[in-house]
Amino acid sequence: MAPDPDDERLRALSDRIAKARAAAEPKRGETSRGFSQGEIAWRMVIELVAGLVIGLGIGMGLDALFGTRPLFLVLFVVIGLVAGVKVMLQSAREMQEKSEADQRSARDEGK
């Protein structure tokens, strides 16, 4: 028994629709596998603010303990800022290395 020509046309149409849908889907960027750009930015802001707050707390505590009002406060706020920036830059470097590794692996898969 010969296959029905309508069935073949329907299968061909289904295949074309599936291909069109796959092509129309937005391509997933590097960050969509892990974090979005907004989440990465908030992470960096939180790291910076956390360093400042921890430095502020330590400085205020030491000033209260030793009675040297602004000395340790200023010193540890600066240290906290430097530590926050350092952690923020390390996070950015890690994300950049991960992105480059993902691009290399995608390029190697394409060959």
C-alpha positions as CSV (number, residue, x, y, z in Angstrom):
1,M,0.0,0.0,0.0
2,A,1.4,3.4,-1.0
3,P,1.7,6.1,1.6
4,D,-0.8,8.8,1.5
5,P,0.6,12.0,-0.2
6,D,-1.2,14.1,2.4
7,D,0.6,12.4,5.2
8,E,4.0,13.1,3.6
9,R,3.0,16.7,3.1
10,L,2.0,17.0,6.7
11,R,5.3,15.5,7.9
12,A,7.2,17.8,5.6
13,L,5.2,20.8,6.9
14,S,5.8,19.7,10.5
15,D,9.5,19.5,9.9
16,R,9.6,23.0,8.3
17,I,7.6,24.4,11.2
18,A,10.0,22.9,13.7
19,K,13.0,24.3,11.9
20,A,11.4,27.7,11.7
21,R,10.6,27.7,15.4
22,A,14.1,26.6,16.2
23,A,15.5,29.4,14.1
24,A,13.1,32.0,15.6
25,E,14.0,31.2,19.2
26,P,16.4,33.7,20.7
27,K,19.9,32.5,21.0
28,R,21.0,32.0,24.5
29,G,23.9,34.3,25.4
30,E,26.9,33.3,27.5
31,T,25.3,34.7,30.7
32,S,21.9,33.0,30.3
33,R,23.5,29.7,31.2
34,G,24.5,31.0,34.5
35,F,23.7,34.6,35.6
36,S,22.2,37.5,33.8
37,Q,24.1,40.7,33.4
38,G,21.9,42.4,36.1
39,E,22.7,39.6,38.6
40,I,26.4,40.0,37.9
41,A,26.2,43.7,38.4
42,W,24.3,43.4,41.7
43,R,26.8,40.8,42.9
44,M,29.7,43.2,42.3
45,V,27.8,46.1,44.0
46,I,27.1,43.9,47.0
47,E,30.7,42.8,47.2
48,L,31.9,46.4,47.2
49,V,29.3,47.6,49.8
50,A,30.0,44.6,52.0
51,G,33.7,45.5,52.1
52,L,32.8,49.1,53.1
53,V,30.3,48.0,55.8
54,I,32.6,45.5,57.3
55,G,35.4,48.0,57.4
56,L,33.1,50.6,58.9
57,G,32.0,48.1,61.6
58,I,35.5,47.1,62.5
59,G,36.7,50.8,62.5
60,M,33.8,51.9,64.7
61,G,34.4,49.0,67.1
62,L,38.1,49.7,67.5
63,D,37.4,53.4,67.9
64,A,34.9,52.7,70.7
65,L,37.3,50.2,72.3
66,F,40.3,52.5,72.3
67,G,38.6,55.9,72.4
68,T,40.2,57.2,69.2
69,R,37.1,58.4,67.5
70,P,37.8,58.9,63.8
71,L,41.2,57.2,63.4
72,F,40.3,53.5,63.0
73,L,37.0,54.4,61.4
74,V,38.7,56.1,58.5
75,L,41.5,53.6,58.2
76,F,39.2,50.6,58.1
77,V,36.7,52.2,55.7
78,V,39.6,52.7,53.3
79,I,40.8,49.1,53.8
80,G,37.2,47.8,53.3
81,L,36.9,49.8,50.1
82,V,40.2,48.4,48.8
83,A,39.1,44.9,49.8
84,G,35.7,45.3,48.1
85,V,37.2,46.5,44.9
86,K,39.7,43.7,44.9
87,V,37.0,41.1,45.4
88,M,34.9,42.8,42.7
89,L,37.8,42.7,40.2
90,Q,38.5,39.0,41.0
91,S,34.8,38.2,40.3
92,A,34.9,40.1,37.0
93,R,38.1,38.3,36.0
94,E,36.6,34.9,36.8
95,M,33.5,35.7,34.8
96,Q,35.6,36.9,31.9
97,E,37.7,33.7,31.9
98,K,34.5,31.6,32.0
99,S,33.1,33.5,29.1
100,E,36.3,33.1,27.1
101,A,36.4,29.3,27.9
102,D,32.7,29.0,26.8
103,Q,33.5,30.8,23.5
104,R,36.5,28.6,22.9
105,S,34.5,25.4,23.5
106,A,31.7,26.7,21.2
107,R,34.2,27.5,18.5
108,D,35.8,24.0,18.9
109,E,32.4,22.3,18.7
110,G,31.7,24.2,15.5
111,K,34.8,22.8,13.7
